[in-house]
């Protein structure tokens, strides 16, 4: 049974250099707040397997893309699943946690997502465009992303990469959830400056859009970020559903909203570490 004060192993790479973001600042702030409620230790993702047995739950936060340590991450997943270790976010995620296949699945299912294919036979599914985005299926943080002119995707569509039309959009917007509860939204008014974010007043229609993907992923608890773009016709299309270790941009929030998020995160973690919630919804 969990101790009176749950013990958390908080996995983060404080030295990771992210473009336009300081991951370490966010985790320093969060752990300073969590220590009031949990017995907490920080570790690098490469040390998680060796240390995680002594804790009630393992929290994977700003650990950087797993591409740099894919073998070690797979070992962590396998060990956690075999031992029944409670990992937050739960390892049942169907979105970025499992790769980029979900963009193909959501396209095929008719969800409002940037149309995505991986094979030449499916290219007619995509709307005609002058340029296309080509990115690795195992990509993260825009690593390996290319923009190519029309005509090239046929030769590239071998099943190893994802191909999307290069969509003209007004701005990108992200919706942040703890468990199934919406917390806040941020957007980048200038499309060329993705990480220069401002608070965004989400409408009921915006939240209906975002919740479709939260419901689809069916995580019982955890932090998720729904990234979308506002198209020329005023609609939203999913860019990414981040369910592994979404960066939260807490430094952009007013203090009141930041405190409210930390309270929701703390309550969710407490329920999870005490085994009061299931890792996945039925």
C-alpha positions as CSV (number, residue, x, y, z in Angstrom):
1,X,0.0,0.0,0.0
2,X,1.2,3.5,-0.7
3,X,2.7,5.4,2.2
4,X,0.9,8.2,4.0
5,X,2.9,10.6,1.8
6,X,3.2,9.0,-1.6
7,X,6.7,8.6,-3.0
8,X,7.2,9.9,-6.5
9,X,10.2,9.4,-8.8
10,X,10.1,12.4,-11.1
11,X,11.9,11.7,-14.4
12,X,13.3,14.8,-16.2
13,X,16.4,15.8,-18.1
14,X,17.2,19.2,-16.6
15,X,20.0,19.7,-19.1
16,X,17.9,19.1,-22.2
17,X,18.2,22.1,-24.7
18,X,14.8,22.7,-26.3
19,X,14.3,25.3,-29.1
20,X,12.5,28.3,-27.6
21,X,11.8,26.7,-24.2
22,X,13.5,26.1,-20.9
23,X,12.4,22.7,-19.8
24,X,14.4,22.8,-16.6
25,X,12.7,25.9,-15.2
26,X,9.3,24.3,-15.6
27,X,10.3,21.1,-13.7
28,X,12.2,23.0,-11.0
29,X,9.0,25.0,-10.4
30,X,6.7,22.0,-10.4
31,X,8.8,19.8,-8.1
32,X,9.2,22.7,-5.7
33,X,5.4,22.8,-5.4
34,X,4.9,19.0,-5.3
35,X,7.3,18.5,-2.4
36,X,4.7,19.9,-0.1
37,X,2.5,16.8,-0.8
38,X,4.9,14.0,-1.8
39,X,8.2,12.4,-0.9
40,X,9.9,13.2,-4.2
41,X,13.2,12.4,-6.0
42,X,14.3,13.6,-9.4
43,X,16.3,11.4,-11.9
44,X,17.5,11.4,-15.5
45,X,15.5,9.2,-17.9
46,X,18.5,6.9,-18.2
47,X,18.4,6.2,-14.5
48,X,14.7,5.4,-14.2
49,X,14.8,1.7,-14.6
50,X,17.4,1.3,-11.8
51,X,15.5,3.5,-9.4
52,X,11.8,3.1,-10.0
53,X,11.1,0.1,-7.8
54,X,11.3,2.2,-4.6
55,X,8.4,4.5,-5.4
56,X,4.6,4.5,-5.5
57,X,4.6,6.2,-8.9
58,X,6.9,7.3,-11.6
59,X,6.2,10.7,-13.2
60,X,7.6,11.2,-16.7
61,X,7.8,15.0,-17.4
62,X,10.3,17.1,-19.4
63,X,12.6,14.2,-20.3
64,X,13.1,15.3,-23.9
65,X,12.4,13.3,-27.1
66,X,13.0,9.5,-26.5
67,X,14.7,9.3,-29.9
68,X,18.0,10.0,-28.2
69,X,17.6,7.0,-25.9
70,X,15.1,4.9,-27.7
71,X,16.5,1.5,-26.5
72,X,16.6,2.7,-22.8
73,X,13.0,4.1,-23.1
74,X,11.7,0.7,-24.5
75,X,13.5,-1.0,-21.6
76,X,11.8,1.3,-19.1
77,X,8.4,0.7,-20.7
78,X,8.9,-3.1,-20.7
79,X,10.1,-3.1,-17.0
80,X,7.2,-0.9,-15.9
81,X,4.6,-2.9,-17.6
82,X,5.9,-6.2,-16.4
83,X,6.2,-5.0,-12.8
84,X,2.9,-3.1,-12.8
85,X,4.6,0.1,-12.0
86,X,2.3,3.1,-11.9
87,X,3.6,5.5,-14.6
88,X,2.2,9.0,-15.1
89,X,1.2,9.5,-17.8
90,X,-0.1,5.9,-18.0
91,X,1.6,3.9,-20.7
92,X,-1.7,3.2,-22.5
93,X,-1.6,6.4,-24.5
94,X,-2.5,6.0,-28.2
95,X,-1.1,9.3,-29.5
96,X,2.5,10.6,-29.5
97,X,3.4,8.1,-26.8
98,X,3.0,5.3,-29.3
99,X,4.5,7.1,-32.3
100,X,2.8,8.9,-35.2
101,X,0.5,6.2,-36.4
102,X,-2.4,7.9,-34.8
103,X,-2.3,10.7,-37.4
104,X,-2.9,8.1,-40.1
105,X,-5.7,6.4,-38.0
106,X,-7.4,9.7,-37.3
107,X,-7.3,10.7,-40.9
108,X,-8.8,7.4,-42.0
109,X,-11.5,7.7,-39.3
110,X,-12.5,11.2,-40.5
111,X,-11.3,13.2,-37.5
112,X,-10.5,16.9,-38.0
113,X,-6.7,16.4,-38.3
114,X,-4.2,17.6,-40.9
115,X,-4.7,14.9,-43.6
116,X,-1.9,12.4,-43.3
117,X,-0.8,9.4,-45.4
118,X,2.3,7.3,-45.6
119,X,2.0,5.4,-48.9
120,X,1.9,6.5,-52.6
121,X,-1.5,4.7,-53.1
122,X,-3.1,7.0,-50.5
123,X,-1.7,10.3,-51.8
124,X,-5.0,11.0,-53.6
125,X,-6.6,11.3,-50.2
126,X,-4.7,14.5,-49.6
127,X,-5.9,17.8,-50.9
128,X,-3.9,19.2,-53.7
129,X,-1.1,21.5,-52.5
130,X,2.0,23.3,-53.9
131,X,4.1,22.0,-51.0
132,X,4.0,19.0,-48.7
133,X,5.4,18.3,-45.2
134,X,7.4,15.1,-44.9
135,X,8.4,13.9,-41.4
136,X,9.6,10.6,-39.9
137,X,7.1,8.3,-38.3
138,X,9.4,8.3,-35.2
139,X,10.0,12.0,-35.3
140,X,9.7,14.5,-32.4
141,X,10.4,18.2,-31.9
142,X,10.4,18.7,-35.7
143,X,13.5,16.5,-36.1
144,X,13.8,15.3,-39.7
145,X,10.9,17.4,-40.9
146,X,11.2,18.6,-44.5
147,X,9.0,20.7,-46.8
148,X,9.0,19.5,-50.4
149,X,7.3,20.7,-53.6
150,X,4.5,18.9,-55.3
151,X,5.7,16.0,-57.3
152,X,8.2,14.7,-54.8
153,X,5.9,12.9,-52.3
154,X,5.3,10.0,-54.7
155,X,8.9,8.9,-54.5
156,X,9.0,9.5,-50.7
157,X,5.8,7.7,-49.8
158,X,7.4,4.3,-48.9
159,X,5.6,3.7,-45.6
160,X,8.6,5.1,-43.6
161,X,7.5,8.7,-43.4
162,X,4.3,10.7,-43.0
163,X,3.2,13.1,-45.7
164,X,0.8,16.0,-45.2
165,X,-0.2,19.0,-47.3
166,X,1.5,22.2,-46.2
167,X,-1.5,23.9,-44.6
168,X,-1.8,27.7,-44.6
169,X,-3.0,28.7,-41.1
170,X,-3.6,31.8,-39.1
171,X,-2.0,30.5,-35.9
172,X,-1.4,27.5,-33.7
173,X,-3.2,26.9,-30.5
174,X,-2.7,24.4,-27.7
175,X,-5.3,23.1,-25.2
176,X,-4.0,21.7,-21.9
177,X,-5.9,19.0,-19.9
178,X,-5.3,17.3,-16.6
179,X,-7.2,14.0,-16.6
180,X,-10.4,14.9,-18.6
181,X,-10.5,18.5,-17.3
182,X,-9.6,21.5,-19.4
183,X,-7.1,23.8,-17.7
184,X,-6.0,26.5,-20.1
185,X,-5.2,27.3,-23.7
186,X,-2.2,29.2,-25.3
187,X,-1.6,30.3,-28.8
188,X,1.2,31.7,-31.0
189,X,-0.2,34.7,-32.8
190,X,2.7,34.7,-35.2
191,X,3.0,31.4,-37.1
192,X,6.7,31.9,-37.6
193,X,7.2,32.1,-33.8
194,X,5.8,28.8,-32.5
195,X,6.9,29.2,-28.9
196,X,6.1,32.9,-28.4
197,X,2.8,32.1,-26.7
198,X,0.0,34.1,-25.2
199,X,-3.1,33.0,-23.2
200,X,-6.0,32.1,-25.5
201,X,-9.7,32.5,-24.6
202,X,-11.0,29.1,-25.7
203,X,-14.6,29.0,-27.0
204,X,-17.1,26.3,-26.4
205,X,-16.5,25.1,-30.0
206,X,-12.8,25.1,-29.4
207,X,-13.2,22.8,-26.4
208,X,-15.6,20.5,-28.2
209,X,-12.9,20.1,-30.8
210,X,-10.2,19.4,-28.3
211,X,-12.3,17.0,-26.2
212,X,-12.9,14.7,-29.2
213,X,-9.2,13.8,-29.0
214,X,-9.0,13.5,-25.2
215,X,-12.0,11.2,-25.4
216,X,-10.4,9.2,-28.2
217,X,-7.2,8.6,-26.3
218,X,-9.1,7.4,-23.2
219,X,-6.4,7.9,-20.7
220,X,-7.8,7.5,-17.2
221,X,-5.6,10.3,-15.9
222,X,-2.6,12.4,-16.9
223,X,-1.6,15.6,-18.7
224,X,-2.4,16.0,-22.4
225,X,-1.8,18.8,-24.8
226,X,-3.9,19.1,-27.9
227,X,-2.1,21.1,-30.6
228,X,-4.1,22.5,-33.4
229,X,-4.0,25.1,-36.2
230,X,-6.6,27.6,-37.2
231,X,-7.1,27.3,-40.9
232,X,-8.0,30.0,-43.5
233,X,-11.7,28.9,-43.3
234,X,-11.8,29.4,-39.5
235,X,-11.8,25.7,-38.6
236,X,-9.3,23.8,-36.4
237,X,-7.2,20.8,-37.4
238,X,-5.2,18.7,-35.1
239,X,-1.5,19.0,-35.5
240,X,-0.4,16.7,-32.6
241,X,-1.8,15.0,-29.5
242,X,1.0,15.0,-27.0
243,X,0.4,12.4,-24.3
244,X,3.9,11.4,-23.2
245,X,5.7,14.4,-21.7
246,X,4.0,17.6,-23.0
247,X,5.8,20.8,-22.3
248,X,3.3,23.1,-20.4
249,X,4.6,26.7,-21.0
250,X,3.6,27.5,-17.4
251,X,5.8,30.6,-17.4
252,X,3.4,32.2,-19.9
253,X,0.4,31.9,-17.5
254,X,-0.9,34.4,-15.1
255,X,0.0,33.3,-11.5
256,X,-3.6,32.5,-10.7
257,X,-3.9,30.1,-13.7
258,X,-0.6,28.6,-12.9
259,X,-1.6,27.9,-9.3
260,X,-4.9,26.4,-10.5
261,X,-3.0,24.0,-12.8
262,X,-0.5,23.0,-10.1
263,X,-3.5,22.2,-7.8
264,X,-5.2,20.1,-10.4
265,X,-1.9,18.3,-11.2
266,X,-1.2,17.6,-7.5
267,X,-4.7,16.2,-6.9
268,X,-4.4,14.0,-10.0
269,X,-1.0,12.7,-9.0
270,X,-2.2,12.0,-5.4
271,X,-5.2,9.9,-6.7
272,X,-2.9,8.1,-9.1
273,X,-0.1,7.3,-6.6
274,X,-2.7,6.0,-4.1
275,X,-4.2,3.8,-6.8
276,X,-7.6,5.5,-6.6
277,X,-7.9,5.8,-10.4
278,X,-7.5,3.4,-13.3
279,X,-4.7,4.1,-15.8
280,X,-7.1,3.9,-18.7
281,X,-10.8,4.5,-19.2
282,X,-12.8,1.6,-20.7
